[in-house]
């Protein structure tokens, strides 16, 4: 696409008047997710990025984005999304259905700030692993140069221990996010256990 400071995108060589959808949202920070996945998988979209037709975007005031990322990462939101979609196995997480999910009216500043902090902590933990993935935009140094050890086997073992530690921390964060969000949506304990059991059964089905 050609771009003009005053007129925006001018289109392609063969379609000079064509404009990408929602071009006014390009370059803004937000939350993005893949169209089709096992679970709703929101991720931070940094400023200066462009989303695609197969990867939607949610945007808001900057100070609300981390809170929304925490809320969107909860088990209950994934469940509500799939109920509205009418499909639980690899549905298409289309944005028009997300817009139908009610926002918790009783979200206090305390819960909002805590969700924001948890989302930031989870992002930081995942990034600590991504800086060693050569295909990641966060890549800095290969894994085996980051950890100690006299042999490749020792270094690989140390790295596996670090990954397991990060995953354990992420599980704790996810548990607290779910605790907050189940309460915000008024899900009683019996219904929560039913939802969690359904998720565990699906996870076991895919892992078997």
NORSULVEN-V60247 format. One record per run of one state. SS is the DSSP state (~ for helix, > for strand, _ for the rest). FROM is the first residue (numbers start at 1). TO is the last residue. If there is no record, write none. Layout:
BEGIN
ss=SS from=FROM to=TO
ss=SS from=FROM to=TO
END
This chain:
BEGIN
ss=_ from=1 to=1
ss=> from=2 to=4
ss=_ from=5 to=7
ss=> from=8 to=11
ss=_ from=12 to=22
ss=~ from=23 to=25
ss=_ from=26 to=29
ss=> from=30 to=34
ss=_ from=35 to=35
ss=> from=36 to=36
ss=_ from=37 to=42
ss=> from=43 to=45
ss=_ from=46 to=51
ss=> from=52 to=52
ss=_ from=53 to=54
ss=> from=55 to=58
ss=_ from=59 to=61
ss=~ from=62 to=72
ss=_ from=73 to=74
ss=~ from=75 to=85
ss=_ from=86 to=91
ss=> from=92 to=92
ss=_ from=93 to=94
ss=~ from=95 to=98
ss=_ from=99 to=108
ss=~ from=109 to=130
ss=_ from=131 to=142
ss=~ from=143 to=146
ss=_ from=147 to=151
ss=~ from=152 to=184
ss=_ from=185 to=188
ss=~ from=189 to=207
ss=_ from=208 to=208
END
